[in-house]
Amino acid sequence: MKSAVRISALLWADILVLYALFEMQDYLTEVWGLSFTHAAGILNIWNGISLVLQPLFLFAVGTFLGNFGMLVISSSSYTLGIWFLFMSAPPVLAGSTGTCKDYEQECIGTTQKALFYTGMVLITIGVAGNNVSVYSFLKQQPENKSSGAIIGCLRIPGMMMVAIVGLAGAIALPYIKPWTYRFGIPAVCTTIANISFLTGLCFCKYELPGPDRDRIANLGRMFSLRMFPMWVTFVICGVVSSTGNTYFVEQAKHLDRHLGTWEVPTQVLLLAQTWLGMLLAAVAGVIFKGWGILTAKAFGVLCCVAAAEMERKRLGVVRSRGLVDKPDEDVPMSVYWLLFQFVLLGGVEKLLEKSVAEFDEDGISIGADGKPEDELKARCIEIFSKGVSGLGFMCGVLLVFVVGKLSARGDRPNWFQFDLNRSHLDRYYWVLAVLTGGSFVLFVVGRLCCVCVRR
Protein backbone atom coordinates (compact mmCIF):
# COMPACT_ATOMS: atom_id res chain seq x y z
CA MET A 1 0.00 0.00 0.00
CA LYS A 2 2.77 2.42 0.98
CA SER A 3 4.68 1.72 -2.23
CA ALA A 4 1.57 2.30 -4.37
CA VAL A 5 0.86 5.66 -2.72
CA ARG A 6 4.49 6.81 -3.04
CA ILE A 7 4.72 5.82 -6.70
CA SER A 8 1.34 7.40 -7.48
CA ALA A 9 2.64 10.67 -6.04
CA LEU A 10 4.82 10.97 -9.14
CA LEU A 11 1.64 11.07 -11.25
CA TRP A 12 0.11 13.83 -9.15
CA ALA A 13 3.23 15.97 -9.52
CA ASP A 14 3.24 15.34 -13.29
CA ILE A 15 -0.31 16.68 -13.58
CA LEU A 16 0.54 19.91 -11.76
CA VAL A 17 3.59 20.49 -13.97
CA LEU A 18 1.43 19.80 -17.05
CA TYR A 19 -0.94 22.63 -16.15
CA ALA A 20 1.98 24.94 -15.33
CA LEU A 21 3.50 24.29 -18.77
CA PHE A 22 0.15 24.72 -20.53
CA GLU A 23 0.71 28.50 -20.55
CA MET A 24 4.32 28.25 -21.72
CA GLN A 25 3.19 29.62 -25.10
CA ASP A 26 2.16 32.83 -23.32
CA TYR A 27 5.41 32.95 -21.35
CA LEU A 28 7.57 32.74 -24.46
CA THR A 29 5.56 35.34 -26.39
CA GLU A 30 4.93 37.82 -23.57
CA VAL A 31 8.13 37.54 -21.50
CA TRP A 32 10.67 36.39 -24.07
CA GLY A 33 9.13 38.49 -26.85
CA LEU A 34 9.09 35.66 -29.40
CA SER A 35 6.67 35.41 -32.31
CA PHE A 36 3.83 32.96 -31.77
CA THR A 37 5.25 30.58 -34.41
CA HIS A 38 8.73 30.66 -32.86
CA ALA A 39 7.29 29.90 -29.41
CA ALA A 40 5.12 27.13 -30.85
CA GLY A 41 8.15 25.66 -32.62
CA ILE A 42 10.12 25.44 -29.36
CA LEU A 43 7.24 23.75 -27.54
CA ASN A 44 6.47 21.33 -30.37
CA ILE A 45 10.10 20.24 -30.62
CA TRP A 46 10.09 19.70 -26.84
CA ASN A 47 6.83 17.71 -26.91
CA GLY A 48 8.00 15.74 -29.93
CA ILE A 49 11.28 14.70 -28.31
CA SER A 50 9.49 13.63 -25.11
CA LEU A 51 7.30 11.31 -27.19
CA VAL A 52 10.08 10.00 -29.45
CA LEU A 53 12.17 9.10 -26.39
CA GLN A 54 9.47 6.78 -25.02
CA PRO A 55 10.11 3.80 -27.36
CA LEU A 56 13.85 4.18 -26.70
CA PHE A 57 13.27 4.24 -22.95
CA LEU A 58 10.97 1.23 -23.21
CA PHE A 59 13.81 -0.65 -24.90
CA ALA A 60 16.20 0.45 -22.14
CA VAL A 61 13.73 -0.71 -19.48
CA GLY A 62 13.42 -4.12 -21.13
CA THR A 63 17.15 -4.66 -21.61
CA PHE A 64 19.09 -3.34 -18.63
CA LEU A 65 17.44 -0.56 -16.59
CA GLY A 66 14.12 -1.96 -15.43
CA ASN A 67 11.19 0.20 -14.37
CA PHE A 68 12.79 1.03 -11.02
CA GLY A 69 16.03 2.27 -12.57
CA MET A 70 14.13 4.30 -15.14
CA LEU A 71 11.97 5.96 -12.48
CA VAL A 72 14.98 6.92 -10.37
CA ILE A 73 16.53 8.63 -13.39
CA SER A 74 13.34 10.19 -14.77
CA SER A 75 11.93 11.46 -11.47
CA SER A 76 15.28 13.02 -10.53
CA SER A 77 15.60 14.58 -13.98
CA TYR A 78 12.02 15.87 -13.75
CA THR A 79 12.67 17.52 -10.39
CA LEU A 80 15.95 19.09 -11.45
CA GLY A 81 14.41 20.31 -14.71
CA ILE A 82 11.48 22.14 -13.14
CA TRP A 83 13.88 23.83 -10.69
CA PHE A 84 16.04 24.98 -13.60
CA LEU A 85 12.89 26.35 -15.20
CA PHE A 86 12.11 28.21 -11.97
CA MET A 87 15.63 29.68 -11.84
CA SER A 88 15.34 30.87 -15.46
CA ALA A 89 12.60 33.35 -14.49
CA PRO A 90 14.06 36.91 -14.52
CA PRO A 91 13.72 37.81 -10.80
CA VAL A 92 15.46 34.70 -9.43
CA LEU A 93 19.07 35.30 -10.53
CA ALA A 94 18.82 38.96 -11.47
CA GLY A 95 21.23 40.00 -8.70
CA SER A 96 23.97 37.54 -9.64
CA THR A 97 23.67 37.92 -13.44
CA GLY A 98 23.28 41.70 -13.52
CA THR A 99 19.98 41.59 -15.38
CA CYS A 100 16.69 43.29 -14.47
CA LYS A 101 13.92 41.64 -12.46
CA ASP A 102 10.97 42.47 -14.70
CA TYR A 103 9.18 39.91 -16.83
CA GLU A 104 10.36 41.61 -20.01
CA GLN A 105 12.40 40.55 -23.01
CA GLU A 106 15.42 42.70 -22.05
CA CYS A 107 15.64 40.89 -18.69
CA ILE A 108 16.21 37.51 -20.36
CA GLY A 109 19.98 37.07 -20.46
CA THR A 110 22.23 34.26 -21.63
CA THR A 111 22.14 32.59 -18.22
CA GLN A 112 18.33 32.58 -18.13
CA LYS A 113 18.17 31.10 -21.62
CA ALA A 114 20.71 28.40 -20.77
CA LEU A 115 18.79 27.46 -17.61
CA PHE A 116 15.49 27.42 -19.49
CA TYR A 117 16.66 25.15 -22.31
CA THR A 118 18.55 22.85 -19.91
CA GLY A 119 15.46 22.60 -17.72
CA MET A 120 13.23 21.75 -20.68
CA VAL A 121 15.64 18.99 -21.76
CA LEU A 122 15.62 17.51 -18.26
CA ILE A 123 11.83 17.71 -18.05
CA THR A 124 11.66 15.95 -21.42
CA ILE A 125 13.62 13.02 -19.99
CA GLY A 126 11.42 13.02 -16.90
CA VAL A 127 8.15 13.06 -18.85
CA ALA A 128 9.25 10.24 -21.17
CA GLY A 129 10.61 8.04 -18.39
CA ASN A 130 7.59 8.49 -16.11
CA ASN A 131 5.15 7.74 -18.92
CA VAL A 132 6.97 4.51 -19.71
CA SER A 133 7.52 3.17 -16.19
CA VAL A 134 5.12 4.56 -13.55
CA TYR A 135 2.13 2.31 -14.35
CA SER A 136 4.33 -0.69 -15.09
CA PHE A 137 6.19 -0.30 -11.80
CA LEU A 138 2.90 -0.02 -9.91
CA LYS A 139 1.83 -3.37 -11.37
CA GLN A 140 5.07 -4.97 -10.23
CA GLN A 141 4.34 -4.26 -6.57
CA PRO A 142 3.32 -7.38 -4.58
CA GLU A 143 -0.27 -7.81 -3.48
CA ASN A 144 -1.41 -10.26 -0.85
CA LYS A 145 -5.04 -10.75 -0.03
CA SER A 146 -5.19 -7.98 2.55
CA SER A 147 -2.93 -5.43 0.87
CA GLY A 148 -4.47 -6.15 -2.52
CA ALA A 149 -7.90 -5.33 -1.13
CA ILE A 150 -6.59 -2.15 0.45
CA ILE A 151 -4.89 -1.02 -2.75
CA GLY A 152 -8.06 -1.83 -4.65
CA CYS A 153 -10.00 0.41 -2.26
CA LEU A 154 -7.40 3.13 -2.75
CA ARG A 155 -8.01 3.28 -6.49
CA ILE A 156 -11.14 5.42 -6.15
CA PRO A 157 -9.52 7.92 -3.72
CA GLY A 158 -6.47 7.85 -6.01
CA MET A 159 -8.59 8.84 -9.00
CA MET A 160 -10.23 11.51 -6.87
CA MET A 161 -6.79 12.82 -5.94
CA VAL A 162 -5.84 13.00 -9.62
CA ALA A 163 -9.04 14.97 -10.28
CA ILE A 164 -8.38 17.29 -7.31
CA VAL A 165 -4.81 17.98 -8.42
CA GLY A 166 -6.09 18.59 -11.96
CA LEU A 167 -8.70 21.06 -10.71
CA ALA A 168 -6.09 22.80 -8.55
CA GLY A 169 -3.76 23.12 -11.52
CA ALA A 170 -6.54 24.36 -13.80
CA ILE A 171 -8.24 26.79 -11.42
CA ALA A 172 -5.92 27.80 -8.56
CA LEU A 173 -2.51 28.00 -10.28
CA PRO A 174 -3.49 30.63 -12.91
CA TYR A 175 -4.48 33.11 -10.18
CA ILE A 176 -0.85 33.18 -9.05
CA LYS A 177 0.35 35.92 -11.37
CA PRO A 178 4.18 35.97 -11.04
CA TRP A 179 5.74 33.37 -13.32
CA THR A 180 8.31 32.65 -10.62
CA TYR A 181 5.59 31.20 -8.39
CA ARG A 182 3.85 29.43 -11.27
CA PHE A 183 7.06 27.48 -11.84
CA GLY A 184 8.10 27.40 -8.18
CA ILE A 185 4.98 25.75 -6.74
CA PRO A 186 5.11 22.75 -9.17
CA ALA A 187 8.86 22.55 -8.47
CA VAL A 188 8.21 22.20 -4.73
CA CYS A 189 5.43 19.64 -5.28
CA THR A 190 7.59 17.62 -7.67
CA THR A 191 10.46 17.66 -5.17
CA ILE A 192 8.18 16.39 -2.38
CA ALA A 193 6.84 13.63 -4.65
CA ASN A 194 10.35 12.59 -5.68
CA ILE A 195 11.65 12.56 -2.11
CA SER A 196 8.61 10.50 -1.08
CA PHE A 197 9.35 8.01 -3.84
CA LEU A 198 13.10 7.76 -3.20
CA THR A 199 12.77 7.50 0.58
CA GLY A 200 10.15 4.79 0.20
CA LEU A 201 12.39 2.39 -1.70
CA CYS A 202 12.30 -0.05 1.20
CA PHE A 203 8.56 -0.47 0.57
CA CYS A 204 8.96 -1.13 -3.16
CA LYS A 205 9.68 -4.38 -4.91
CA TYR A 206 12.34 -3.93 -7.58
CA GLU A 207 15.07 -5.85 -9.31
CA LEU A 208 17.67 -5.27 -11.97
CA PRO A 209 16.37 -7.27 -14.95
CA GLY A 210 18.07 -9.21 -17.64
CA PRO A 211 17.01 -8.75 -21.26
CA ASP A 212 13.23 -9.04 -21.69
CA ARG A 213 13.09 -10.97 -24.96
CA ASP A 214 9.30 -10.70 -25.29
CA ARG A 215 9.40 -6.92 -25.01
CA ILE A 216 12.32 -6.64 -27.43
CA ALA A 217 10.54 -8.94 -29.91
CA ASN A 218 7.34 -6.89 -29.66
CA LEU A 219 9.26 -3.69 -30.32
CA GLY A 220 10.99 -5.35 -33.26
CA ARG A 221 7.64 -6.17 -34.87
CA MET A 222 6.76 -2.49 -34.87
CA PHE A 223 9.44 -1.91 -37.52
CA SER A 224 7.82 -4.33 -39.98
CA LEU A 225 7.70 -2.97 -43.52
CA ARG A 226 4.05 -4.00 -43.74
CA MET A 227 3.33 -1.68 -40.82
CA PHE A 228 5.18 1.30 -42.31
CA PRO A 229 2.38 2.77 -44.51
CA MET A 230 0.03 2.83 -41.54
CA TRP A 231 2.59 4.23 -39.10
CA VAL A 232 3.10 7.14 -41.49
CA THR A 233 -0.54 8.14 -41.03
CA PHE A 234 0.08 8.56 -37.29
CA VAL A 235 2.55 11.33 -38.04
CA ILE A 236 -0.36 13.48 -39.23
CA CYS A 237 -2.19 12.83 -35.96
CA GLY A 238 0.88 14.15 -34.19
CA VAL A 239 0.86 17.30 -36.31
CA VAL A 240 -2.78 17.92 -35.37
CA SER A 241 -2.08 17.25 -31.66
CA SER A 242 0.81 19.72 -31.74
CA THR A 243 -1.65 22.60 -32.19
CA GLY A 244 -3.31 22.01 -28.80
CA ASN A 245 -0.77 23.56 -26.40
CA THR A 246 0.47 26.10 -28.92
CA TYR A 247 -1.84 27.61 -31.55
CA PHE A 248 -5.05 26.77 -29.69
CA VAL A 249 -3.66 28.51 -26.60
CA GLU A 250 -2.63 31.50 -28.72
CA GLN A 251 -6.18 31.77 -30.08
CA ALA A 252 -7.62 31.74 -26.56
CA LYS A 253 -5.16 34.25 -25.11
CA HIS A 254 -7.15 37.50 -25.43
CA LEU A 255 -10.70 36.19 -25.76
CA ASP A 256 -13.44 36.87 -23.22
CA ARG A 257 -13.23 34.18 -20.50
CA HIS A 258 -16.03 35.45 -18.26
CA LEU A 259 -18.65 33.02 -17.01
CA GLY A 260 -21.01 35.40 -15.29
CA THR A 261 -18.74 37.44 -13.01
CA TRP A 262 -16.03 34.75 -12.87
CA GLU A 263 -13.10 35.09 -15.26
CA VAL A 264 -12.34 31.45 -15.99
CA PRO A 265 -8.62 30.54 -16.29
CA THR A 266 -7.35 29.35 -19.66
CA GLN A 267 -6.27 26.03 -18.10
CA VAL A 268 -9.93 25.07 -17.82
CA LEU A 269 -9.77 24.46 -21.58
CA LEU A 270 -7.10 21.81 -20.95
CA LEU A 271 -9.32 20.30 -18.27
CA ALA A 272 -12.21 20.19 -20.76
CA GLN A 273 -9.92 18.70 -23.40
CA THR A 274 -8.90 15.92 -21.00
CA TRP A 275 -12.21 14.97 -19.38
CA LEU A 276 -14.75 15.85 -22.10
CA GLY A 277 -12.40 14.37 -24.69
CA MET A 278 -12.33 11.17 -22.65
CA LEU A 279 -16.14 11.16 -22.54
CA LEU A 280 -16.36 11.78 -26.29
CA ALA A 281 -13.92 8.94 -26.95
CA ALA A 282 -15.91 6.59 -24.71
CA VAL A 283 -19.18 7.36 -26.50
CA ALA A 284 -17.56 7.08 -29.93
CA GLY A 285 -15.94 3.79 -28.87
CA VAL A 286 -19.37 2.32 -28.14
CA ILE A 287 -21.01 3.64 -31.30
CA PHE A 288 -18.13 2.89 -33.68
CA LYS A 289 -16.76 -0.21 -31.97
CA GLY A 290 -13.83 -1.70 -33.90
CA TRP A 291 -13.34 1.49 -35.94
CA GLY A 292 -11.45 3.49 -33.33
CA ILE A 293 -8.53 4.69 -35.45
CA LEU A 294 -10.73 5.71 -38.38
CA THR A 295 -13.07 7.50 -35.98
CA ALA A 296 -10.09 9.32 -34.45
CA LYS A 297 -8.99 10.49 -37.88
CA ALA A 298 -12.52 11.66 -38.70
CA PHE A 299 -12.55 13.61 -35.42
CA GLY A 300 -9.17 15.03 -36.43
CA VAL A 301 -10.66 16.44 -39.62
CA LEU A 302 -13.61 17.90 -37.68
CA CYS A 303 -11.19 19.39 -35.13
CA CYS A 304 -9.20 21.19 -37.84
CA VAL A 305 -12.38 22.42 -39.54
CA ALA A 306 -13.76 23.71 -36.23
CA ALA A 307 -10.45 25.44 -35.43
CA ALA A 308 -10.38 27.06 -38.89
CA GLU A 309 -13.93 28.37 -38.55
CA MET A 310 -13.36 29.68 -35.03
CA GLU A 311 -10.18 31.47 -36.11
CA ARG A 312 -12.03 32.96 -39.11
CA LYS A 313 -14.71 34.16 -36.70
CA ARG A 314 -12.07 35.60 -34.35
CA LEU A 315 -10.30 37.43 -37.17
CA GLY A 316 -13.63 38.86 -38.29
CA VAL A 317 -14.21 40.34 -34.83
CA VAL A 318 -10.61 41.65 -34.72
CA ARG A 319 -11.03 43.48 -38.03
CA SER A 320 -14.50 44.84 -37.29
CA ARG A 321 -13.29 46.29 -33.96
CA GLY A 322 -10.09 47.75 -35.40
CA LEU A 323 -7.79 45.51 -33.34
CA VAL A 324 -5.48 44.31 -36.11
CA ASP A 325 -2.58 46.44 -34.86
CA LYS A 326 -3.45 45.93 -31.19
CA PRO A 327 -2.41 42.33 -30.44
CA ASP A 328 -2.46 42.90 -26.66
CA GLU A 329 -6.05 44.17 -26.58
CA ASP A 330 -8.90 41.92 -25.49
CA VAL A 331 -11.12 40.57 -28.28
CA PRO A 332 -14.88 40.74 -27.56
CA MET A 333 -15.53 37.10 -28.42
CA SER A 334 -16.28 34.28 -25.99
CA VAL A 335 -13.45 31.80 -25.46
CA TYR A 336 -16.04 29.02 -25.12
CA TRP A 337 -16.38 28.89 -28.91
CA LEU A 338 -13.00 27.13 -28.80
CA LEU A 339 -14.38 24.29 -26.68
CA PHE A 340 -15.36 22.44 -29.87
CA GLN A 341 -11.78 22.16 -31.13
CA PHE A 342 -10.30 21.41 -27.69
CA VAL A 343 -12.80 18.63 -26.95
CA LEU A 344 -12.46 17.12 -30.43
CA LEU A 345 -8.68 17.13 -30.05
CA GLY A 346 -9.01 15.40 -26.69
CA GLY A 347 -11.29 12.82 -28.33
CA VAL A 348 -8.72 12.20 -31.05
CA GLU A 349 -5.93 11.56 -28.55
CA LYS A 350 -8.00 9.31 -26.27
CA LEU A 351 -9.39 7.28 -29.18
CA LEU A 352 -5.91 6.68 -30.54
CA GLU A 353 -4.71 5.52 -27.10
CA LYS A 354 -7.62 3.08 -26.78
CA SER A 355 -7.61 1.81 -30.35
CA VAL A 356 -3.93 1.60 -31.19
CA ALA A 357 -4.02 -2.21 -30.73
CA GLU A 358 -6.01 -2.33 -33.98
CA PHE A 359 -2.76 -1.37 -35.67
CA ASP A 360 -1.09 -4.71 -34.89
CA GLU A 361 -0.65 -6.84 -37.97
CA ASP A 362 -1.05 -10.10 -36.04
CA GLY A 363 -3.94 -8.90 -33.89
CA ILE A 364 -4.37 -8.70 -30.14
CA SER A 365 -7.09 -10.75 -28.49
CA ILE A 366 -9.53 -8.79 -26.37
CA GLY A 367 -10.74 -10.43 -23.17
CA ALA A 368 -14.22 -10.43 -21.68
CA ASP A 369 -13.35 -7.31 -19.63
CA GLY A 370 -12.60 -5.36 -22.82
CA LYS A 371 -8.84 -5.23 -22.13
CA PRO A 372 -6.08 -6.74 -24.30
CA GLU A 373 -5.09 -10.24 -23.21
CA ASP A 374 -1.47 -9.64 -24.21
CA GLU A 375 -0.91 -6.48 -22.17
CA LEU A 376 2.83 -6.38 -22.84
CA LYS A 377 2.34 -6.42 -26.59
CA ALA A 378 -0.42 -3.80 -26.40
CA ARG A 379 1.81 -1.60 -24.22
CA CYS A 380 4.66 -1.81 -26.74
CA ILE A 381 2.35 -0.80 -29.58
CA GLU A 382 0.94 2.09 -27.51
CA ILE A 383 4.41 3.44 -26.65
CA PHE A 384 5.66 3.06 -30.20
CA SER A 385 2.62 4.91 -31.56
CA LYS A 386 3.41 7.80 -29.19
CA GLY A 387 6.93 7.90 -30.58
CA VAL A 388 5.59 8.12 -34.12
CA SER A 389 3.18 10.87 -33.04
CA GLY A 390 6.19 12.69 -31.58
CA LEU A 391 7.70 12.78 -35.06
CA GLY A 392 4.46 14.47 -36.11
CA PHE A 393 4.99 17.19 -33.49
CA MET A 394 8.41 17.94 -34.94
CA CYS A 395 7.18 17.65 -38.54
CA GLY A 396 4.56 20.25 -37.63
CA VAL A 397 7.35 22.80 -37.14
CA LEU A 398 8.69 22.02 -40.62
CA LEU A 399 5.18 22.14 -42.07
CA VAL A 400 4.58 25.65 -40.68
CA PHE A 401 7.86 26.80 -42.25
CA VAL A 402 7.03 25.25 -45.64
CA VAL A 403 3.43 26.50 -45.68
CA GLY A 404 4.63 29.98 -44.69
CA LYS A 405 7.15 30.07 -47.53
CA LEU A 406 4.63 28.82 -50.10
CA SER A 407 1.98 31.29 -48.92
CA ALA A 408 4.42 34.19 -49.39
CA ARG A 409 5.13 33.43 -53.05
CA GLY A 410 4.36 36.18 -55.54
CA ASP A 411 4.74 39.04 -53.02
CA ARG A 412 1.74 37.81 -51.04
CA PRO A 413 1.80 38.18 -47.25
CA ASN A 414 3.01 35.19 -45.26
CA TRP A 415 0.19 33.40 -43.42
CA PHE A 416 2.35 33.49 -40.29
CA GLN A 417 3.15 37.02 -39.14
CA PHE A 418 4.74 38.02 -35.82
CA ASP A 419 1.40 38.15 -34.00
CA LEU A 420 -1.85 36.27 -34.52
CA ASN A 421 -4.06 39.21 -35.55
CA ARG A 422 -2.14 39.74 -38.81
CA SER A 423 -1.77 36.05 -39.56
CA HIS A 424 -4.05 33.57 -41.32
CA LEU A 425 -3.95 30.62 -38.96
CA ASP A 426 -7.38 29.61 -40.27
CA ARG A 427 -5.87 28.73 -43.64
CA TYR A 428 -3.20 26.61 -41.96
CA TYR A 429 -5.95 24.68 -40.16
CA TRP A 430 -7.59 23.98 -43.53
CA VAL A 431 -4.26 22.57 -44.76
CA LEU A 432 -4.21 20.28 -41.71
CA ALA A 433 -7.80 19.22 -42.42
CA VAL A 434 -6.83 18.19 -45.97
CA LEU A 435 -3.72 16.33 -44.77
CA THR A 436 -5.72 14.52 -42.08
CA GLY A 437 -8.34 13.53 -44.64
CA GLY A 438 -5.58 12.24 -46.89
CA SER A 439 -4.12 10.21 -44.01
CA PHE A 440 -7.58 8.70 -43.49
CA VAL A 441 -7.51 7.39 -47.07
CA LEU A 442 -3.89 6.26 -46.75
CA PHE A 443 -4.69 4.34 -43.58
CA VAL A 444 -7.57 2.47 -45.24
CA VAL A 445 -5.43 1.60 -48.27
CA GLY A 446 -2.50 0.53 -46.07
CA ARG A 447 -4.73 -1.63 -43.90
CA LEU A 448 -6.26 -3.34 -46.92
CA CYS A 449 -2.78 -3.99 -48.34
CA CYS A 450 -1.69 -5.58 -45.05
CA VAL A 451 -4.74 -7.85 -45.11
CA CYS A 452 -4.04 -8.89 -48.70
CA VAL A 453 -0.35 -9.61 -47.95
CA ARG A 454 -1.27 -11.84 -44.97
CA ARG A 455 -3.67 -13.81 -47.14
ABEGO torsion letter per residue (X at the ends): XAAAAAAAAAAAAAAAAAAAAAAAAAAAAAAAGBBAAAAAAAAAAAAAAAAAAAAAAAAAAAAAAEAAAAAAAAAAAAAAAAAAAAAABAAAAAAAAGBBABBBAAABBAAAAAAAAAAAAAAAAAAAAAAAAAAAAAAABBBBAAAAAAAAAAAAAAAAAAAAAAAAAAAAAAABABAAAAAAAAAAAAAAAAAAAAAAAAABBBBBBBBBAAAAAAAAAAABAAAAAAAAAAAAAAAAAAAAABAAAAAAAABBABBEABBBBAAAAAAAAAAAAAAAAAAAAAABBGAAAAAAAAAAAAAAAAAAAAAAAAAAAAAAAGAAABAABBBBBBAAAAAAAAAAAAAAAAAAAAAAAAABAAEBBBBAAGBBABAAAAAAAAAAAAAAAAAAAAAAAAAAAAAAAAAABGGBBBABBABAAABBAAAAAAAAAAAAAAAAAAAAAAAAAAAAAAX
